Amino acid sequence: MPPPVSLHGSAAIVGIAELAPSKEPPADDDLDVMAGLVADVLADAGLDHGDVDGLFAVPPRRTMFFPSLLSEHLGLRPSVGEVVDLGGASAAGMVWRMAASIASGMCKVAVGVLASPGRRARGDRPRNTDRTRPPLGLSEYEAPFGPMGVNSAYALAARRHMHEFGTTSAQLAKIAVDQRTNALANPMALYGTEPITVDDVLSSRMIVDPLHLLEIVRPCSGGAAFVMVHPDVAHASRSHRPAWLLGAGERIGHNSASFAPTLTTSPVAESAPMAFAMAGVTPAEIDLVSAYDCYTIMVLLTLEDAGFCAKGHGGRFVEEHDLTYRGDLPVNTHGGQLSFGQAGIAGGASHVTEAVRQLRGEAGDRQLPRCDLAFVNGNGGTMSEEVSLVLGGRS
């Protein structure tokens, strides 16, 4: 297969906006929430609605014609619009799709927006809009045995990793502890008020053996948006240091865990090398790892599969390295979804916004002393859809 067309330096993120995660749904309609995010992100970028000619979104709920619906609500007439549907990888996938549209000349200023479901929109009556059959693997090989959704699949991955490589529950718990330390330095983090220890994690309620409550994300409401622009616009921007897309890779694997060829290697093992090759850098050069963390085991697998440590060495690696913003390999400096919060379909967007914030030097108390290169990974489903990015402070 020929290598992908390089997107290195083809576009930069010059604006970010975020809703603080909350246990309560927003008071506004979903479209109004997204409109507010778009207004905020354009203000952050120093741009106006009239500058926007590309619109990328993830609908808060399943619907048709969403680009035109949102464009009408925002008063935009973009030349390109797209719905991205990659689960937790949607935000990362949106970034390289925006850059590709800009590189192709389809647009120069693209806005991406994601929001979790809030209160029902005006005139939207409850109805079953998804009449498709459940995936074959889920309905035939998983559901009859009574699993607890994706919790079971990731628990199987954790248990298998323990069996093959000797990984321990204490090593996985260390990931949650370090990310909580990061969250304590982030005023927006939903669970950034109380520190936790490895013992706290291991004594929290067992959800699906071997995963405990504090190793699993708890959904909340929230949202995020970002503005990506052509290099000419980025170089003219005086608002913030641009965050350049240097590399991207994507790999779609199975849908249900029943069809996964292995539970201890994810498609990150294919998407990350693509991103590093396009960026022309190695994992050793990365200053920040912003890895999708629906479960502690997913962080460990990402570190292994992206090449930050050898396969099977992840448990010992996270035990021996400081993953906090003060450490030798900062991971999820905003607290990750485990402690920042997982805002539904928008959950993975916080990994993008945090990377941009660190590259700008605007992360406050948790700011890294040096951050020129960030690795971002989005994960959809049960290690099903993986998108890897390398973002940099220079093109």
Buried (B, 14 or more C-beta within 10 A) or exposed (E): EEEBEBBBBBBBBBBBBBBBBBEEBBEBBBBBBBBBBBBBBBEBBBBEEEBBBBBBBBBBBEBEEBBBBBBEBBEBEBBBBBBBBBBBBBBBBBBBBBBBBBBEEBBBBBBBBBBBBBBEBEEEEEEEEEEEEEBEBBEEBBBEEEBEEBBBBBBBBBBBBBEEBEBBBBBBBBBBBBBBBBBBBBEBBBBBEEEBEBEBBBEBEBBBEBBBEBBBBBBBBBBBBBBBBBBEBBEEBEBBBBBBBBBBBBBBBBBBBBBBEEBBBBBBBBBBBBBBBBBEBEBEBBBBBBBBBBBBBBBBBBBBBBBBBEBBBBBBBBBEBBBBBBBEBBBBBBBBBBBBBBBBBBBBBBBBBBBBBBBBBEBEEBBBEEBBBBBBBBBBBBBBBBBBBBBBBEB
